[in-house]
Amino acid sequence: MTAGALSFAVMNALARSLRHLPWPMIACTRALFGLGAALAVARLRGASLHVADRATMWRRALAGSTSMLLTFYALTHMPLSDATALLNTTPVWITLLAWLTLREKLSRRGAAALALAVAGVALVERPTLSAGALAGAAALGASAMSAVAMVSLRRLSGETPEAVVVRFSAVASAVLAVATAIWRWRHGPLPAVGARDAAGLVAIGVTATAGQLVMTRAYALDKAGRVGAAGQAQLVFAVGLDAAVFGRRPEPAAAAGIALLLGAGAILVDDARRDAMAKLSAPR
């Protein structure tokens, strides 16, 4: 999951760097590229694209498409770390949904780890939602929809990752194409894209597709809340990229927040180790 977190952190930084382009066009390009790449990977691996649980697949696809739409709006209208901090409230939503829909038990240690993670996010950027802060609201909405999509992945654990990614990408491409058309209708023709921007859009597609494949497999194999919390590493990567690329340095409070995030990760890793040992020692 760490590889997926890094992939998405790089994608977010690239999207932020292309904020001079229409945000629906960036999002649509990412979805279209992801669809093409996912189809190519599926063909190369000879993977089946059949999905038996279509209702869950539609729920995952529509929730994920909405999350993608809101995510790119937030990334192009907020500083990278601020947007990532709000987007990384997803584990809280995941834990609630996993408990309600998957009946996954939340241990006290797991609850404490998630509390530390939330506190860490708040300290890193201390995000605030003032009146009219549409970008912040969009980031939180994206986080909630992402949680719905990720929990749905557990119900799709019997499907091939390639089938899930291809179908999601197809729906997302359609949704974001409509959003791009609406933007064009309201603001006029889309701007020309130069070679540098085109390279950035391709890089967004590559990193997003890699992260999507890793995330799909991770959520199929582990507890939804725990893998989601492990994704908090994305925030650490975002803080580093914000400093290196955009010259935005974390304050002392941010360093404390990162320490809390690392502590939460350590608890969750130890929780996973204890679960594995308990399963091995259980009578058969």
N, C-alpha and C positions, 0 to 999 in steps of 0.2 A: 504493500500500500504506500510505502514511502516513495517508491518510484513514481507511482501515480500522482502523489501530492506534488512532487517536484515538477512533473510534466504540466500539471494544471497551474502551478505557480508561474512557470515560464510563459505559459499561454496567457495568463492574466497580465503579466508585464508587457507582453507583445501587444495585447489589446489596448492597454493604457497608452503605449507609445504611438498607436495609430488612431488616437482619439480625434484627430482632425478629419477623419473619414466618418461618414454616416454610420452610427452604431448598428442599425439593422443590417446594413450591408456587410459589416465585419462578422456579425453573428451568422448571417446566411451563408457567407463564404466558408466559415468554419464548419457549418453543418453539411454543406455540399461536398467539401473536401473530405470530411469525415465519412460521408456516405460512400464516396468513390474509393477511399482507402479501405474501408471496412469490407466492401464488396470484393476488392482485390485480395485482401487477406483471406476472406472466406473461400474464394476460388482457389487460392494457392494451397490452402490447407484441406480443401475438399470437404469443408464443413457444411452440414445441413442448415438451411435457413428456415426450416419448418418450426413453428411455434404452436404447441398444443394449447397452452393457456392464453387465449387471445384477449380475454377481458383484462387480465393482469398486465399483459403486454401493452394494451392501449392505455391503461392507467399510468404505467411507467413512461410510455412515450409522450403522452400529453403533459404529465407533470414535469418531465425532464425538458420538454420543449419550452414550457412556460418559464422554468428556471433559467434556461439558457438565454431567453429573451431578456429577462430582468437582469441577469448577471452582466450582460454586455452593456446594458444601459448604465448600471452602477459603475462598472469598471471605467467607462469613458466619461463619467461625470463626478468621480470621487478620486482622491489619492489612492494609490494601490493598496497600501497597508490598511487604510480605513475601510475600503470596500472588502478586503479579504477578512478583516476582523468580523464584520457583520455577516459575511457569507459563511464564516466558520461557526455560526451558531447552529449549524445543521445537526451536530451530534445530540444536542438537547432535544430537537424534534425527532430525531431517529430513535432515541431511547424511548420516548413516549409512544411513538407509533409501533416500535417493536414490541413493547409491553402490551399494547392494546390489540395489535393484529397478529403478531407472531407468538405471543405469550412467552416471550423470553424473560427469564427472571433477572431482575436487576439487584445485584448484591450491594451491600452497604459500601464496600470498597469501590465498586463501580460508580455508585452515586457520588461518592466523595471525589473520585477522579473527574467526573463530569463537572462537578461544582468548581473544582480547581481550574479546569479548562475554561469554563465560562468566566471565572474571575481573571484568568490570565488574558483572555481576549479583551476584557474590559480595560485592564491595565496597559496592555500594549498600545492601544490607540484611544482608549476612553471615548468610543464613538457615542455621539449624541444625535438624537433625532429632533431637531428644532422644527417649529411649524413650517410647513412647506418644503421640508427636506425630502424631496421626491426620490432622489438617488438612494438615500439611506433606507427609505421604505422599500424601494425596489430590491435592495440587497437582502433585506430581511425576508421579503416575499420569495426571492429566489432560494434562500436557505430553506424555507418551509417546503417549497415545492421539490427541492432537491431531496429532502428527507423522505417525502412520499415516493419519489422515484427510486431511491436507494433501498427502502424497505421492500418495495415491490420486487427488487432484484432477488431477494431471498426466496420469494415465491416462484421465481423463474429459474431456480437453481438447477432444474432438470433440463433446461434448454442450453444450447451451445452459446457461448459468449458472442460468437460471430453473428448468430441469428438475432440476438437481443440488440446488439450494437447497430446492425444493418437496419432493422425495423425502426429503432429509435431515430436513427439518423435520417431516414426517409420522412418520417413524420415531422421532425424538427426542420428539415429543409423546406417542407411545404409551409409550415407555420411561419418561418422566418422570411420566406419569399413573399408571403402576404404582408408581413410587417414592412419589408423593404418597399413594396409597391405603395403602401400607405404613406411611408416617408416621402417617396418620390412625388406622390400626388399632392402632398402638403408643402413640400419644400422645393420642388423642381427637379430637373435631371440630376442623376448621380454624377459625382465628379470623376474625372479621368484618374486612373490609377497608374502611377509611375512604376519603374522597375523595383525601386527600393520598397515601396509599399506592397507591391505584388509579392516580393520575397517575404515580407512580414506576414502577409495573409497566408501564404503557403506554410510558413513556420507555425502559425497558429493551428492550422489544420493538422500538421504532423504531431505536434505536442498534445493536442486535444484528443486525437485518435488513440495515441499511445496510452494516455491517461485513462481514457474510456475503457479500453480493453483490460487494463490492469484492475481498474475499479470493479468492473463487472465480475471478474473472476474472484476478487477479494471478497465481495459481498456474498458470493455464492458459497464460499468456503468457511466463513467465520461469522461470529455474532455481529449483527448489524450495528449495534451501538458501539461495540469495541472497535470495529474497523473504522467507523465514522470518527471516533475520537482520535484514532491514530492519524487520521487525515489532518489533525491540527498542525502537523508538521508543515503543512502548506503555508500556514501563517508565518512560521519561522523563516521559511524560504522567501516569503513575500517581503518581510522586513529587510532581509539582506538584499534582495533585488531592488527594493525601494531606495536603499542607501546607495547601492553601487550604480544603478542606472539613472535614477531620478534625483539623487543627491538629498534624500530625505532621511536624516539620521534619527534613530530612536532615542527617546529621553530615558532618564533613569527608571521611571515608572514602567517604560516598555521593557527594559531589561528584567525587571521583577516579574512582569507578565510572562516573558519567555521562560523564566525559571519555573513558574507555576505550570506552564504547559508541559515542560519537560518532566516535572514531578507527576503530573497526571498521566503522561505516557508511561512512566516507570511503574505506576500502580497498575495500569491496565495490562502491561506486559507480565507483571507478576501474577495478576489475576488469571491471565491466560495459562500461565505455567501451572498454577494451582488446579485449574480445571482439568488440564491434561493429565496431571498426576493422579487426580481423583478418578478419572475415567480408567486409567491404567490399573489402579489398585482396586477398583470396584469388582465384586464377585461376578463371574459370568455363568 
